[in-house]
Amino acid sequence: MKRYSEGAISYVFPDSFVVLRLEDSAYYRGFWQTFAQAQGKDGNKECDFIALDPANGALWLLETKDYRHETRTKPSELGYEFAAKCRDSIGCLAAMKMSPFAPAEEKELILQLFKAKKIRCVIHIEQGVRSKLFPAVIDPKILRDCLRRQLRPLDPHAIGGDATLLEGQIPFDIVL
């Protein structure tokens, strides 16, 4: 089993999975992050993890948001931000495959990822224990509808929610 962490949340992937963390990639840090960046604006974004499930040919784009200690100020924009991260991540993979600047070992990894037959997008959001006095900021039903609308060209069945909601819908484990 392969274990990767984002903040206080860990993911355990089966050994057969090919996992890439774009922010650790030399190509992403050196070239893609600031590619086509307007002055004073943010550059390209990336999903936290990209994982190939070779058993069913699914390329998983995984984003983690942990709001257990701090709440989000603009929850309505979360779906749009995630869609942009998915778009930028796919673009980075394609660029890495063909760029003369991408290290050979990264290109080999990308070639494995491009064996995927479909893309699955998932955003894992933890909001902690909520009450009537402190309700959840992000309603899972509204998030699901937004994700499916925004990510339709990539994954018409994009999913989002906390670890309990995602259990059984993803082929890897979440450790809180």
Secondary structure, 3 states (H helix, E strand, C coil): CEEEEECCEEEEECCCCEEECHHHCHHHHHHHCCCCCCCCCCCCCCCCEEEEECCCCEEEEEEEEECCCCCCCCHHHHHHHHHHHHHHHHHHHHHHHHCCCCCHHHHHHHHHHCCCCEEEEEEEEECCCCCCCCCCCCCHHHHHHHHHHHCCCCCCCCEEECHHHHCCCCCCEEEC
